[in-house]
Amino acid sequence: MICIRNLSYEKSHKTILNSISFQFEEGKTYGIIGPNGAGKSTLLKHMMNLIVPPKNTIFYEDKDIRNFHVKDYAKKVSFVFQENTRQVDFSVYEMLLMGKYTEMDLWGNLSKEVEEEVVELLKELQILHLKDQPINTLSGGEAQKVFIGRALLQNTPLLLLDEPTSMLDMHNSIELMHCIERLKAKRHLTIVMVLHDLNLALQSCQELLLMEEGKIIMSGTPQEMVQGIELQRVYHQKLHLIEEAGQSYIVPRLF
């Protein structure tokens, strides 16, 4: 679906990404993990085309993403930032409508079918009761569902998420990940997300990419990741692995 070939990136004479190559397959959920400063979010921003990659380094269905018109690429790839501005007076419904900007006519109008689609998504996200509520009055978990919903309304095959649970407590993080999985299955999405919570990554992703110092140093299934030596090395042997009922869990090794 989306292919990265030998992508490198420097900023202020510092190497942020170093010869990244990877092929993302359609229909999978990928998690990008690694310590702070590994280049995870920067990689995602290149895939989003927010940081324009060098020519012939990122391809969507064999086409260089630099050759897409902005509006055309928005029909292929949608994304949700790590932090989203909520200090606005728009209602939840109005925020979601922004996800349909590629379908607006010259006067900014949308069809009745689009309005019905938005209401249906509110039901899927289990926030229909918040439809007319201002976005700046919502909790962090509620607001994150709205931003993900806005991205989903672009109806793209590929969804990129930059730390979707970073501002949420444990309960809301788990609930949000369940919601993402339900929507992925129903809409046949491919999802690539940056995650700091290793347990959420292990439980939610089909394949993990471990990054360190701008490189992908290992990729594989969650089970392959926890059984390998690279995860422990990258986190300086500070991880304690627990196996229970066929599932792997990680807790920090404090001493």
C-alpha positions as CSV (number, residue, x, y, z in Angstrom):
1,M,0.0,0.0,0.0
2,I,2.6,2.5,1.1
3,C,6.3,1.9,0.6
4,I,9.3,3.8,2.0
5,R,12.6,3.5,0.2
6,N,15.8,4.8,1.7
7,L,14.3,7.8,3.5
8,S,16.7,10.1,5.3
9,Y,16.1,13.4,7.0
10,E,18.3,16.0,8.7
11,K,17.4,19.0,10.8
12,S,19.9,21.6,12.1
13,H,22.7,19.3,10.9
14,K,21.3,16.4,13.0
15,T,20.2,13.2,11.4
16,I,16.6,12.5,12.4
17,L,15.9,9.6,10.0
18,N,18.6,7.4,8.6
19,S,17.9,5.3,5.5
20,I,14.5,4.1,6.4
21,S,12.9,1.4,4.2
22,F,9.7,-0.4,4.9
23,Q,6.6,-1.8,3.0
24,F,3.3,-1.3,4.8
25,E,0.7,-3.9,3.7
26,E,-3.0,-3.3,3.2
27,G,-5.4,-4.2,6.0
28,K,-2.9,-4.4,8.8
29,T,-2.5,-2.4,12.0
30,Y,1.1,-1.3,12.6
31,G,2.6,0.2,15.7
32,I,5.8,2.3,15.7
33,I,7.5,2.1,19.0
34,G,10.8,3.3,20.5
35,P,12.3,5.8,23.0
36,N,11.9,9.5,22.8
37,G,13.9,11.1,19.9
38,A,13.9,7.9,17.9
39,G,12.2,9.6,14.9
40,K,8.8,8.0,15.2
41,S,6.6,11.1,14.8
42,T,9.0,12.5,12.1
43,L,8.6,9.3,10.1
44,L,4.8,9.6,10.3
45,K,4.9,13.3,9.3
46,H,6.8,12.3,6.1
47,M,4.1,9.7,5.4
48,M,1.5,12.4,5.9
49,N,3.5,14.6,3.5
50,L,3.5,17.3,6.2
51,I,7.3,17.1,5.9
52,V,7.8,16.8,2.1
53,P,10.1,13.8,1.6
54,P,12.8,13.7,-1.0
55,K,11.8,12.4,-4.5
56,N,11.4,8.7,-4.9
57,T,11.4,7.8,-1.2
58,I,7.7,7.4,-0.3
59,F,5.2,5.8,-2.6
60,Y,1.5,5.2,-2.3
61,E,0.4,2.4,-4.6
62,D,3.6,2.8,-6.6
63,K,3.1,6.6,-7.1
64,D,5.5,9.1,-5.5
65,I,3.4,10.9,-2.9
66,R,5.1,14.2,-4.0
67,N,3.2,13.8,-7.3
68,F,-0.3,13.8,-5.6
69,H,-2.3,17.0,-5.5
70,V,-3.0,17.9,-1.8
71,K,-6.7,17.2,-2.2
72,D,-6.1,13.9,-4.0
73,Y,-3.7,12.7,-1.3
74,A,-6.3,13.6,1.3
75,K,-8.6,11.0,-0.3
76,K,-5.9,8.3,0.2
77,V,-4.4,9.1,3.6
78,S,-5.9,10.7,6.7
79,F,-4.2,11.4,10.0
80,V,-4.7,12.6,13.6
81,F,-2.0,14.6,15.3
82,Q,-0.7,14.0,18.8
83,E,-2.2,17.2,20.0
84,N,-5.3,18.9,18.5
85,T,-6.5,22.4,19.2
86,R,-9.8,22.4,21.2
87,Q,-9.9,26.0,22.1
88,V,-12.6,26.8,19.5
89,D,-16.4,27.2,19.6
90,F,-17.3,24.6,17.0
91,S,-19.7,21.9,18.0
92,V,-18.8,18.2,17.7
93,Y,-21.0,17.9,14.6
94,E,-19.3,20.9,13.0
95,M,-15.8,19.5,13.7
96,L,-16.7,16.2,12.1
97,L,-18.1,18.0,9.0
98,M,-14.5,19.4,8.4
99,G,-13.5,15.8,7.6
100,K,-15.6,16.0,4.4
101,Y,-13.9,19.1,2.9
102,T,-12.8,17.1,-0.1
103,E,-16.5,16.7,-1.0
104,M,-17.6,20.2,-0.5
105,D,-18.9,22.2,-3.5
106,L,-17.6,25.7,-4.4
107,W,-19.9,27.2,-1.7
108,G,-18.8,24.8,1.1
109,N,-22.0,22.9,1.0
110,L,-22.4,19.1,1.6
111,S,-25.1,16.7,0.6
112,K,-27.8,15.3,2.8
113,E,-26.1,11.9,2.5
114,V,-23.0,13.3,4.1
115,E,-25.0,14.7,7.0
116,E,-26.5,11.2,7.5
117,E,-23.0,9.7,7.3
118,V,-21.8,12.0,10.1
119,V,-24.7,11.0,12.4
120,E,-24.0,7.3,11.7
121,L,-20.3,7.8,12.7
122,L,-21.4,9.5,15.9
123,K,-23.3,6.4,16.7
124,E,-20.3,4.2,15.9
125,L,-18.1,6.3,18.1
126,Q,-20.7,6.2,20.8
127,I,-20.8,10.0,21.1
128,L,-24.1,10.8,19.5
129,H,-25.2,12.5,22.7
130,L,-22.4,15.0,22.3
131,K,-23.4,16.0,18.7
132,D,-24.2,19.6,19.6
133,Q,-21.7,20.1,22.4
134,P,-18.8,22.5,21.9
135,I,-15.6,20.7,21.4
136,N,-13.8,22.7,24.1
137,T,-16.1,21.3,26.8
138,L,-15.3,17.6,26.1
139,S,-13.0,15.3,28.1
140,G,-9.7,14.3,26.5
141,G,-11.1,10.8,25.5
142,E,-14.3,12.3,24.0
143,A,-12.3,14.9,22.0
144,Q,-9.9,12.3,20.7
145,K,-12.8,10.3,19.4
146,V,-14.0,13.4,17.5
147,F,-10.7,14.0,15.9
148,I,-10.4,10.4,14.9
149,G,-13.9,10.6,13.5
150,R,-13.1,13.6,11.5
151,A,-10.2,11.7,9.9
152,L,-12.4,8.7,9.3
153,L,-14.9,10.8,7.4
154,Q,-12.3,11.4,4.7
155,N,-13.0,7.7,3.9
156,T,-9.4,7.0,3.2
157,P,-7.9,3.5,3.1
158,L,-5.0,4.5,5.3
159,L,-5.2,6.1,8.7
160,L,-2.1,7.5,10.5
161,L,-2.3,8.2,14.2
162,D,0.4,10.0,16.2
163,E,0.2,8.9,19.8
164,P,-3.6,8.7,19.9
165,T,-3.6,7.9,23.7
166,S,-0.9,10.2,24.9
167,M,-3.3,12.5,26.8
168,L,-5.6,9.8,28.1
169,D,-5.8,7.8,31.3
170,M,-5.7,4.0,31.3
171,H,-9.4,3.5,31.0
172,N,-9.9,5.9,28.2
173,S,-6.8,4.7,26.4
174,I,-8.1,1.1,26.3
175,E,-11.6,2.3,25.3
176,L,-10.2,4.3,22.5
177,M,-8.1,1.5,21.2
178,H,-11.1,-0.8,21.2
179,C,-13.0,1.8,19.3
180,I,-10.2,2.1,16.7
181,E,-10.2,-1.7,16.2
182,R,-14.0,-1.8,15.7
183,L,-13.8,1.0,13.1
184,K,-10.8,-0.6,11.4
185,A,-12.7,-3.9,11.0
186,K,-15.9,-2.3,9.8
187,R,-14.1,0.1,7.3
188,H,-11.3,-2.3,6.2
189,L,-8.6,0.2,7.1
190,T,-4.9,0.0,7.2
191,I,-3.6,1.8,10.4
192,V,-0.2,3.0,11.2
193,M,0.2,4.6,14.7
194,V,3.0,5.8,16.9
195,L,2.5,4.5,20.4
196,H,4.5,5.0,23.6
197,D,2.5,2.5,25.7
198,L,4.2,-0.8,24.9
199,N,1.3,-2.8,26.3
200,L,-1.2,-1.1,24.1
201,A,1.1,-1.7,21.1
202,L,1.5,-5.4,22.0
203,Q,-2.3,-5.9,22.3
204,S,-3.5,-3.7,19.5
205,C,-1.1,-4.1,16.6
206,Q,-0.4,-6.9,14.2
207,E,3.1,-5.8,13.4
208,L,5.5,-3.5,15.3
209,L,8.4,-1.4,14.1
210,L,11.0,-0.6,16.7
211,M,13.0,2.6,16.1
212,E,16.2,3.9,17.6
213,E,18.2,6.9,16.5
214,G,16.4,7.4,13.3
215,K,16.5,3.7,12.2
216,I,14.1,0.8,12.1
217,I,16.2,-1.7,13.9
218,M,13.5,-4.5,14.1
219,S,10.1,-5.3,12.8
220,G,7.8,-8.2,13.4
221,T,4.8,-9.5,15.3
222,P,4.3,-8.5,18.9
223,Q,5.4,-12.0,20.0
224,E,8.6,-11.8,17.9
225,M,9.3,-8.4,19.4
226,V,9.0,-9.4,23.0
227,Q,11.1,-12.6,22.3
228,G,13.9,-10.6,20.6
229,I,16.8,-9.0,22.4
230,E,16.5,-5.6,20.6
231,L,13.5,-4.4,22.7
232,Q,15.3,-4.9,26.0
233,R,18.5,-3.4,24.6
234,V,16.8,-0.2,23.3
235,Y,15.1,0.3,26.7
236,H,18.3,-0.4,28.6
237,Q,17.1,-3.6,30.2
238,K,14.4,-1.7,32.1
239,L,11.6,-4.0,30.9
240,H,10.1,-6.9,32.8
241,L,8.1,-9.3,30.7
242,I,5.1,-11.1,32.1
243,E,3.4,-14.0,30.3
244,E,-0.2,-14.8,31.2
245,A,-2.9,-16.8,29.4
246,G,-1.0,-16.6,26.2
247,Q,-0.6,-12.8,26.3
248,S,2.6,-10.8,26.9
249,Y,2.7,-7.8,29.2
250,I,5.5,-5.4,30.0
251,V,6.1,-3.6,33.3
252,P,9.0,-1.3,34.1
253,R,11.9,-2.8,36.0
254,L,12.5,-0.1,38.6
255,F,15.5,-1.6,40.4
